């Protein structure tokens, strides 16, 4: 397995306490504000959350995620189907991309590490493009969450 083709990892130090960052990433309305998605309800372990992306140029994309873990002020994880960005490929029913938000207190606030994995499920012909796009997306989202918790 080529780890660089299966995983994105982004770390950002935020000038906000862990409790504030936790609320920003796990409250569906706050998450929607900085991530730019209108979600239909809260994140609950084992449940599907649906919504509509509101990020300019991506308003036609439907959000669908399954909340996998909520360990208060430590870890929030959800998964999404690869068919959301690649509807032309048939994927197994259990195929998923996993996103993890790890929170760690620092002297100045919170270290947030975002890990997205499971990209080897994409066909090789599409994988690098999806990785590039998602890496750019997490760069933007890291700035968005930093600005959101600084308010």
Z-matrix of the N, CA and C atoms (Angstrom, degrees):
N
C 1 1.453
C 2 1.521 1 108.80
N 3 1.303 2 116.76 1 132.25
C 4 1.448 3 122.70 2 174.36
C 5 1.521 4 107.81 3 -89.85
N 6 1.335 5 116.03 4 101.30
C 7 1.470 6 121.27 5 -174.74
C 8 1.526 7 111.95 6 -57.03
N 9 1.343 8 117.84 7 -34.82
C 10 1.461 9 120.07 8 -178.30
C 11 1.522 10 112.02 9 -68.85
N 12 1.330 11 117.90 10 -18.20
C 13 1.464 12 120.62 11 177.49
C 14 1.522 13 111.93 12 -98.19
N 15 1.332 14 118.04 13 -0.76
C 16 1.458 15 120.43 14 -177.96
C 17 1.523 16 113.18 15 -113.88
N 18 1.331 17 117.74 16 -10.37
C 19 1.452 18 119.38 17 -167.49
C 20 1.528 19 111.85 18 -148.83
N 21 1.323 20 114.91 19 142.24
C 22 1.454 21 122.90 20 171.51
C 23 1.521 22 106.14 21 -118.26
N 24 1.319 23 116.45 22 135.38
C 25 1.465 24 119.77 23 175.66
C 26 1.519 25 108.20 24 -132.27
N 27 1.327 26 115.79 25 128.11
C 28 1.463 27 122.73 26 -177.82
C 29 1.522 28 107.57 27 -132.36
N 30 1.344 29 117.30 28 126.23
C 31 1.459 30 121.80 29 177.53
C 32 1.520 31 108.95 30 -117.58
N 33 1.322 32 115.00 31 136.02
C 34 1.460 33 120.89 32 178.54
C 35 1.524 34 108.69 33 -138.86
N 36 1.330 35 115.84 34 135.28
C 37 1.456 36 121.01 35 175.74
C 38 1.522 37 108.04 36 -93.21
N 39 1.330 38 115.28 37 125.75
C 40 1.463 39 121.89 38 -175.46
C 41 1.526 40 109.87 39 -112.13
N 42 1.307 41 116.05 40 137.89
C 43 1.463 42 121.93 41 179.23
C 44 1.525 43 109.38 42 -87.39
N 45 1.318 44 115.26 43 60.53
C 46 1.468 45 122.03 44 179.41
C 47 1.518 46 107.53 45 -153.45
N 48 1.338 47 116.98 46 148.54
C 49 1.466 48 119.04 47 179.19
C 50 1.528 49 111.59 48 -66.61
N 51 1.325 50 115.32 49 157.80
C 52 1.465 51 121.68 50 -179.23
C 53 1.529 52 110.66 51 -54.04
N 54 1.329 53 118.02 52 -41.60
C 55 1.474 54 120.36 53 -178.38
C 56 1.524 55 111.67 54 -59.97
N 57 1.338 56 117.44 55 -37.01
C 58 1.469 57 121.24 56 179.58
C 59 1.529 58 110.58 57 -70.96
N 60 1.323 59 116.53 58 -43.21
C 61 1.472 60 120.26 59 179.57
C 62 1.524 61 109.44 60 -65.81
N 63 1.325 62 117.42 61 -41.49
C 64 1.461 63 121.25 62 178.50
C 65 1.523 64 110.57 63 -56.22
N 66 1.318 65 116.33 64 -47.45
C 67 1.472 66 120.28 65 179.87
C 68 1.534 67 110.52 66 -62.11
N 69 1.332 68 117.09 67 -40.48
C 70 1.466 69 120.73 68 -178.69
C 71 1.527 70 113.04 69 -64.18
N 72 1.339 71 116.58 70 -31.82
C 73 1.472 72 118.14 71 -177.61
C 74 1.517 73 113.52 72 -95.39
N 75 1.338 74 118.73 73 -18.97
C 76 1.471 75 119.22 74 -175.43
C 77 1.517 76 114.64 75 -111.24
N 78 1.319 77 118.51 76 -17.91
C 79 1.465 78 120.11 77 173.71
C 80 1.529 79 106.62 78 -79.95
N 81 1.317 80 117.57 79 120.71
C 82 1.469 81 119.91 80 -171.72
C 83 1.525 82 112.96 81 -60.84
N 84 1.315 83 118.40 82 -31.28
C 85 1.468 84 119.87 83 179.13
C 86 1.529 85 111.35 84 -74.60
N 87 1.336 86 116.52 85 -42.51
C 88 1.472 87 118.73 86 176.56
C 89 1.522 88 110.66 87 -65.75
N 90 1.325 89 116.86 88 -43.83
C 91 1.460 90 120.94 89 177.39
C 92 1.535 91 109.36 90 -56.13
N 93 1.320 92 115.86 91 -45.71
C 94 1.460 93 120.40 92 179.96
C 95 1.515 94 113.11 93 -61.37
N 96 1.339 95 116.79 94 -35.21
C 97 1.465 96 120.60 95 -178.59
C 98 1.523 97 111.79 96 -64.19
N 99 1.335 98 118.04 97 -47.17
C 100 1.468 99 118.76 98 -177.49
C 101 1.523 100 112.61 99 -87.23
N 102 1.330 101 118.14 100 -29.63
C 103 1.459 102 121.18 101 -179.10
C 104 1.527 103 111.52 102 -82.01
N 105 1.325 104 115.31 103 -18.94
C 106 1.467 105 123.59 104 -178.25
C 107 1.525 106 112.04 105 67.99
N 108 1.335 107 112.21 106 61.33
C 109 1.462 108 120.84 107 175.76
C 110 1.523 109 107.72 108 -147.07
N 111 1.303 110 116.29 109 138.47
C 112 1.469 111 121.75 110 176.54
C 113 1.527 112 107.21 111 -97.89
N 114 1.332 113 116.31 112 106.71
C 115 1.461 114 121.54 113 -176.26
C 116 1.519 115 110.63 114 -95.20
N 117 1.333 116 115.72 115 149.24
C 118 1.468 117 120.80 116 -175.18
C 119 1.518 118 114.15 117 -86.44
N 120 1.319 119 117.79 118 -4.83
C 121 1.462 120 119.19 119 -179.52
C 122 1.513 121 111.24 120 178.19
N 123 1.317 122 116.42 121 178.00
C 124 1.470 123 121.30 122 -174.96
C 125 1.523 124 113.00 123 -71.94
N 126 1.329 125 113.81 124 162.94
C 127 1.462 126 121.40 125 173.72
C 128 1.523 127 108.00 126 -80.97
N 129 1.327 128 116.72 127 124.57
C 130 1.462 129 122.21 128 178.23
C 131 1.527 130 107.53 129 -136.54
N 132 1.326 131 116.65 130 132.48
C 133 1.467 132 121.25 131 -177.27
C 134 1.530 133 110.33 132 -54.55
N 135 1.340 134 114.16 133 129.88
C 136 1.458 135 121.14 134 178.86
C 137 1.511 136 114.37 135 85.20
N 138 1.319 137 117.68 136 -6.00
C 139 1.471 138 121.24 137 -176.96
C 140 1.524 139 111.02 138 -105.15
N 141 1.329 140 114.69 139 151.71
C 142 1.463 141 121.99 140 175.98
C 143 1.518 142 109.17 141 -89.34
N 144 1.308 143 115.78 142 135.21
C 145 1.457 144 122.79 143 174.24
C 146 1.519 145 107.46 144 -111.87
N 147 1.316 146 116.32 145 129.08
C 148 1.461 147 121.88 146 179.72
C 149 1.521 148 108.68 147 -112.87
N 150 1.325 149 115.90 148 161.02
C 151 1.451 150 120.03 149 176.90
C 152 1.513 151 111.26 150 179.57
N 153 1.320 152 114.01 151 -170.73
C 154 1.460 153 121.35 152 -179.14
C 155 1.522 154 108.89 153 -128.56
N 156 1.321 155 117.29 154 127.99
C 157 1.459 156 121.48 155 176.10
C 158 1.532 157 107.64 156 -65.45
N 159 1.324 158 116.68 157 137.26
C 160 1.477 159 121.27 158 178.29
C 161 1.526 160 110.76 159 -114.96
N 162 1.338 161 117.61 160 2.86
C 163 1.456 162 121.68 161 179.07
C 164 1.532 163 108.71 162 -65.67
N 165 1.353 164 117.59 163 128.66
C 166 1.471 165 120.31 164 -177.48
C 167 1.528 166 112.97 165 -51.74
N 168 1.312 167 115.01 166 129.90
C 169 1.459 168 121.97 167 -179.47
C 170 1.517 169 113.76 168 91.19
N 171 1.336 170 116.60 169 -8.53
C 172 1.467 171 120.58 170 -178.62
C 173 1.531 172 111.63 171 -126.59
N 174 1.312 173 116.13 172 17.81
C 175 1.462 174 120.39 173 -176.52
C 176 1.531 175 113.71 174 -63.78
N 177 1.320 176 117.88 175 -14.85
C 178 1.461 177 121.39 176 179.53
C 179 1.538 178 111.88 177 -85.96
N 180 1.333 179 117.35 178 -2.22
C 181 1.461 180 121.37 179 -176.72
C 182 1.531 181 110.11 180 -91.77
N 183 1.311 182 114.90 181 129.05
C 184 1.469 183 121.36 182 176.35
C 185 1.517 184 108.73 183 -89.41
N 186 1.332 185 115.58 184 135.53
C 187 1.469 186 121.95 185 175.64
C 188 1.525 187 108.53 186 -87.51
N 189 1.316 188 116.36 187 131.80
C 190 1.459 189 121.59 188 172.09
C 191 1.520 190 107.12 189 -143.78
N 192 1.325 191 115.92 190 121.26
C 193 1.459 192 119.58 191 177.78
C 194 1.519 193 109.42 192 -141.02
N 195 1.322 194 114.94 193 155.65
C 196 1.460 195 121.24 194 173.54
C 197 1.528 196 106.20 195 -116.89
N 198 1.317 197 116.31 196 123.78
C 199 1.459 198 120.79 197 178.69
C 200 1.527 199 108.66 198 -74.29
N 201 1.323 200 116.61 199 123.27
C 202 1.458 201 121.73 200 -177.14
C 203 1.521 202 113.15 201 -101.84
N 204 1.331 203 117.77 202 -38.64
C 205 1.462 204 120.46 203 -178.45
C 206 1.519 205 110.41 204 -146.18
N 207 1.319 206 115.20 205 141.87
C 208 1.458 207 123.44 206 171.87
C 209 1.529 208 106.54 207 -138.97
N 210 1.320 209 116.39 208 95.17
C 211 1.462 210 121.58 209 175.74
C 212 1.522 211 104.98 210 -106.63
N 213 1.333 212 117.31 211 104.42
C 214 1.462 213 121.17 212 -170.02
C 215 1.531 214 114.35 213 -45.94
N 216 1.321 215 112.49 214 126.33
C 217 1.460 216 124.39 215 175.74
C 218 1.522 217 114.24 216 60.89
N 219 1.355 218 116.14 217 18.53
C 220 1.466 219 121.13 218 177.02
C 221 1.529 220 113.01 219 -129.16
N 222 1.341 221 116.16 220 -52.20
C 223 1.464 222 119.97 221 -172.25
C 224 1.520 223 111.21 222 -148.42
N 225 1.330 224 114.89 223 130.24
C 226 1.460 225 122.84 224 171.12
C 227 1.522 226 105.26 225 -125.43
N 228 1.333 227 117.22 226 126.20
C 229 1.464 228 120.83 227 -179.87
C 230 1.520 229 109.98 228 -135.07
N 231 1.338 230 114.16 229 138.55
C 232 1.458 231 120.25 230 173.55
C 233 1.516 232 108.38 231 -140.59
N 234 1.318 233 115.55 232 165.80
C 235 1.461 234 120.08 233 176.72
C 236 1.518 235 109.35 234 -128.11
N 237 1.319 236 114.65 235 157.89
C 238 1.459 237 121.54 236 177.42
C 239 1.524 238 108.72 237 -138.80
N 240 1.330 239 116.53 238 153.82
C 241 1.466 240 119.57 239 -177.32
C 242 1.529 241 111.83 240 -79.28
N 243 1.346 242 117.82 241 136.65
C 244 1.466 243 119.65 242 178.92
C 245 1.529 244 112.76 243 -61.12
N 246 1.309 245 117.10 244 -23.66
C 247 1.470 246 119.73 245 178.57
C 248 1.530 247 112.21 246 -65.23
N 249 1.330 248 117.77 247 -14.38
C 250 1.469 249 120.38 248 178.43
C 251 1.524 250 111.65 249 -63.87
N 252 1.341 251 116.98 250 -33.07
C 253 1.466 252 119.92 251 178.68
C 254 1.527 253 111.99 252 -109.44
N 255 1.322 254 116.77 253 -6.79
C 256 1.464 255 121.52 254 -179.24
C 257 1.527 256 109.56 255 -139.59
N 258 1.328 257 116.72 256 69.46
C 259 1.466 258 119.56 257 -176.40
C 260 1.530 259 114.05 258 -69.62
N 261 1.339 260 117.69 259 -11.90
C 262 1.463 261 120.68 260 -177.51
C 263 1.531 262 113.47 261 -84.36
N 264 1.334 263 117.37 262 -8.96
C 265 1.462 264 121.17 263 -179.92
C 266 1.521 265 108.66 264 -107.06
N 267 1.323 266 115.84 265 140.24
C 268 1.470 267 119.76 266 177.12
C 269 1.525 268 108.06 267 -89.03
N 270 1.327 269 115.36 268 124.21
C 271 1.463 270 122.27 269 -179.40
C 272 1.514 271 109.48 270 -113.29
N 273 1.332 272 117.16 271 152.77
C 274 1.470 273 119.40 272 173.81
C 275 1.533 274 109.73 273 -59.34
N 276 1.307 275 116.65 274 152.89
C 277 1.460 276 121.40 275 -177.55
C 278 1.526 277 112.19 276 -58.64
N 279 1.334 278 117.60 277 -30.90
C 280 1.463 279 120.68 278 -177.72
C 281 1.538 280 113.37 279 -92.89
N 282 1.323 281 118.50 280 8.09
C 283 1.468 282 121.42 281 179.08
C 284 1.520 283 109.47 282 -66.07
N 285 1.341 284 116.25 283 137.92
C 286 1.457 285 119.10 284 179.56
C 287 1.517 286 110.58 285 -157.34
N 288 1.316 287 114.30 286 152.08
C 289 1.451 288 123.60 287 171.14
C 290 1.523 289 105.20 288 -106.47
N 291 1.324 290 116.85 289 131.57
C 292 1.474 291 120.75 290 -176.34
C 293 1.528 292 109.98 291 -105.21
N 294 1.323 293 115.32 292 135.10
C 295 1.464 294 122.57 293 175.34
C 296 1.519 295 107.79 294 -118.06
N 297 1.325 296 115.89 295 130.15
C 298 1.464 297 121.77 296 179.01
C 299 1.522 298 109.39 297 -124.12
N 300 1.317 299 115.71 298 137.57
C 301 1.460 300 122.64 299 172.31
C 302 1.530 301 106.44 300 -115.35
N 303 1.328 302 116.84 301 112.33
C 304 1.465 303 122.45 302 178.42
C 305 1.525 304 107.96 303 -103.44
N 306 1.328 305 116.84 304 129.94
C 307 1.456 306 121.97 305 179.61
C 308 1.520 307 109.72 306 -112.84
N 309 1.316 308 115.37 307 136.85
C 310 1.455 309 121.55 308 179.41
C 311 1.529 310 107.88 309 -140.27
N 312 1.341 311 117.93 310 127.49
C 313 1.466 312 119.05 311 178.63
C 314 1.533 313 111.32 312 -67.90
N 315 1.325 314 115.59 313 143.57
C 316 1.461 315 122.14 314 174.73
C 317 1.529 316 107.86 315 -127.60
N 318 1.302 317 116.92 316 173.21
C 319 1.466 318 119.02 317 178.92
C 320 1.520 319 112.00 318 -63.52
N 321 1.322 320 117.49 319 -28.97
C 322 1.465 321 121.01 320 -177.41
C 323 1.525 322 113.93 321 -105.28
N 324 1.326 323 118.15 322 5.44
C 325 1.453 324 119.53 323 -179.19
C 326 1.513 325 112.71 324 150.29
N 327 1.340 326 115.82 325 -114.37
C 328 1.458 327 121.36 326 -173.65
C 329 1.519 328 110.88 327 -138.76
N 330 1.320 329 115.87 328 135.82
C 331 1.466 330 120.65 329 168.95
C 332 1.519 331 106.30 330 -96.24
N 333 1.323 332 115.30 331 119.76
C 334 1.462 333 122.36 332 178.57
C 335 1.516 334 107.98 333 -107.33
N 336 1.332 335 115.61 334 120.91
C 337 1.458 336 120.87 335 176.02
C 338 1.517 337 107.77 336 -112.18
N 339 1.314 338 115.59 337 124.36
C 340 1.463 339 123.01 338 -179.93
C 341 1.523 340 107.10 339 -108.02
N 342 1.321 341 116.11 340 125.06
C 343 1.464 342 121.55 341 178.70
C 344 1.527 343 107.64 342 -123.75
N 345 1.303 344 115.83 343 127.31
C 346 1.463 345 121.08 344 175.04
C 347 1.519 346 106.48 345 -122.13
N 348 1.339 347 117.14 346 125.71
C 349 1.465 348 120.31 347 -175.29
C 350 1.524 349 111.02 348 -138.89
N 351 1.335 350 113.29 349 161.03
C 352 1.458 351 120.65 350 178.56
C 353 1.517 352 113.45 351 113.67
N 354 1.322 353 117.30 352 14.88
C 355 1.463 354 121.09 353 -174.32
C 356 1.527 355 114.11 354 -72.96
N 357 1.337 356 117.19 355 -15.51
C 358 1.466 357 118.47 356 178.10
C 359 1.520 358 111.95 357 -66.30
N 360 1.318 359 117.44 358 -12.49
C 361 1.469 360 120.77 359 176.63
C 362 1.530 361 111.92 360 -70.94
N 363 1.342 362 116.31 361 -23.83
C 364 1.460 363 119.45 362 179.26
C 365 1.520 364 109.61 363 -73.99
N 366 1.335 365 117.10 364 145.89
C 367 1.465 366 119.22 365 175.24
C 368 1.532 367 109.43 366 -57.26
N 369 1.308 368 115.97 367 144.59
C 370 1.468 369 120.59 368 -178.25
C 371 1.525 370 111.71 369 -53.46
N 372 1.312 371 117.22 370 -35.37
C 373 1.465 372 120.92 371 -178.43
C 374 1.528 373 112.99 372 -66.15
N 375 1.325 374 117.88 373 -19.17
C 376 1.474 375 121.84 374 -177.79
C 377 1.529 376 112.77 375 -113.36
N 378 1.314 377 116.97 376 -18.20
C 379 1.462 378 121.96 377 -170.43
C 380 1.524 379 113.58 378 -57.33
N 381 1.330 380 118.39 379 -49.82
C 382 1.459 381 120.19 380 -176.12
C 383 1.525 382 112.02 381 -64.41
N 384 1.306 383 117.14 382 -35.60
C 385 1.468 384 120.28 383 177.84
C 386 1.526 385 111.01 384 -66.93
N 387 1.330 386 117.41 385 -42.33
C 388 1.467 387 120.82 386 178.33
C 389 1.531 388 109.55 387 -65.04
N 390 1.325 389 117.75 388 -43.46
C 391 1.464 390 121.53 389 177.46
C 392 1.525 391 111.22 390 -59.63
N 393 1.308 392 117.64 391 -47.78
C 394 1.467 393 121.66 392 179.86
C 395 1.521 394 110.83 393 -59.16
N 396 1.311 395 115.35 394 -47.74
C 397 1.465 396 120.11 395 -179.40
C 398 1.531 397 111.58 396 -61.75
N 399 1.317 398 116.44 397 -44.22
C 400 1.464 399 119.81 398 -178.70
C 401 1.529 400 111.98 399 -70.70
N 402 1.333 401 117.29 400 -35.52
C 403 1.476 402 119.34 401 174.90
C 404 1.520 403 110.19 402 -60.19
N 405 1.325 404 116.38 403 -46.83
C 406 1.472 405 120.56 404 177.57
C 407 1.522 406 110.21 405 -61.08
N 408 1.326 407 116.50 406 -40.41
C 409 1.458 408 120.78 407 179.49
C 410 1.518 409 112.02 408 -62.20
N 411 1.338 410 117.61 409 -42.51
C 412 1.467 411 120.07 410 179.39
C 413 1.520 412 112.07 411 -69.85
N 414 1.331 413 118.05 412 -30.28
C 415 1.470 414 119.93 413 173.38
C 416 1.531 415 109.54 414 -60.93
N 417 1.319 416 115.85 415 -44.70
C 418 1.476 417 120.97 416 178.95
C 419 1.517 418 110.54 417 -66.25
N 420 1.331 419 117.01 418 -45.97
C 421 1.468 420 120.51 419 -176.52
C 422 1.530 421 111.79 420 -66.75
N 423 1.325 422 117.77 421 -33.47
C 424 1.469 423 120.17 422 176.97
C 425 1.525 424 109.57 423 -62.45
N 426 1.316 425 117.41 424 -40.82
C 427 1.475 426 121.09 425 176.91
C 428 1.520 427 110.20 426 -67.00
N 429 1.330 428 116.70 427 -39.74
C 430 1.466 429 120.55 428 -179.78
C 431 1.531 430 111.86 429 -62.92
N 432 1.321 431 117.21 430 -46.15
C 433 1.466 432 119.75 431 -179.06
C 434 1.526 433 110.06 432 -67.80
N 435 1.330 434 117.93 433 -36.47
C 436 1.468 435 120.88 434 177.67
C 437 1.523 436 110.34 435 -61.22
N 438 1.322 437 116.67 436 -45.46
C 439 1.465 438 120.36 437 179.23
C 440 1.530 439 110.33 438 -66.01
N 441 1.314 440 116.96 439 -38.62
C 442 1.478 441 121.66 440 -178.05
C 443 1.526 442 111.40 441 -63.94
N 444 1.321 443 118.34 442 -44.90
C 445 1.472 444 120.16 443 -177.22
C 446 1.518 445 111.94 444 -78.98
N 447 1.336 446 117.40 445 -14.00
C 448 1.471 447 120.56 446 178.50
C 449 1.521 448 111.46 447 -79.25
N 450 1.327 449 117.51 448 -14.51
C 451 1.472 450 121.13 449 -178.22
C 452 1.507 451 112.00 450 -68.92
